[in-house]
Amino acid sequence: MNVAQTGRGRPRKRDKAILVGVRFPKPMIDEIEAIIADRMEGADRSSVVRELVAEAIQARRRGD
């Protein structure tokens, strides 16, 4: 019987995202949490941080 074995452990993510661990000072976390609290759709911290970084990159490209 030929049965293909699967790999052990959690499957790899298909996207090419890279995990970046970052430490933030408490005042920055408080601001991020305030943004999350203001949103109706229940955003999580990771998505808010990604959005803020994307906005900063766009502003830098525009020369703001």
Secondary structure per residue as TSV (DSSP state, phi and psi in degrees):
chain	resnum	aa	ss	phi	psi
A	1	M	-	360.0	122.7
A	2	N	-	-96.9	106.0
A	3	V	-	-119.6	121.8
A	4	A	-	-69.7	130.1
A	5	Q	-	-83.1	142.3
A	6	T	-	-94.6	158.6
A	7	G	-	-68.2	158.3
A	8	R	S	-85.4	151.6
A	9	G	S	84.8	-168.2
A	10	R	S	-71.4	138.0
A	11	P	-	-66.9	151.2
A	12	R	-	-68.8	148.9
A	13	K	-	-76.1	143.6
A	14	R	S	-81.5	-25.6
A	15	D	S	-80.0	168.5
A	16	K	-	-99.5	26.1
A	17	A	-	-66.5	143.7
A	18	I	-	-114.0	130.5
A	19	L	-	-71.7	128.1
A	20	V	-	-124.9	112.1
A	21	G	-	-86.7	125.5
A	22	V	-	-132.1	137.4
A	23	R	-	-100.6	133.9
A	24	F	-	-116.2	144.9
A	25	P	-	-67.0	154.7
A	26	K	H	-52.7	-43.1
A	27	P	H	-60.2	-35.6
A	28	M	H	-69.1	-41.7
A	29	I	H	-61.3	-40.2
A	30	D	H	-61.8	-39.8
A	31	E	H	-65.7	-42.7
A	32	I	H	-63.5	-43.0
A	33	E	H	-64.5	-34.1
A	34	A	H	-65.6	-39.3
A	35	I	H	-62.4	-44.1
A	36	I	H	-61.3	-43.0
A	37	A	H	-65.3	-30.5
A	38	D	H	-76.3	-17.6
A	39	R	-	-87.8	141.7
A	40	M	S	-82.4	-31.7
A	41	E	S	-78.2	0.8
A	42	G	-	70.0	50.0
A	43	A	-	-64.1	152.0
A	44	D	-	-100.1	168.4
A	45	R	H	-60.6	-42.4
A	46	S	H	-60.6	-44.6
A	47	S	H	-66.9	-37.0
A	48	V	H	-66.2	-43.1
A	49	V	H	-62.8	-42.9
A	50	R	H	-60.1	-42.8
A	51	E	H	-62.7	-43.6
A	52	L	H	-64.1	-40.9
A	53	V	H	-65.5	-42.8
A	54	A	H	-61.0	-42.0
A	55	E	H	-62.5	-41.5
A	56	A	H	-64.9	-39.6
A	57	I	H	-65.5	-43.6
A	58	Q	H	-62.9	-42.2
A	59	A	H	-63.2	-38.5
A	60	R	H	-65.8	-40.5
A	61	R	H	-64.7	-36.3
A	62	R	H	-74.1	-19.1
A	63	G	T	89.5	20.1
A	64	D	-	-67.1	360.0
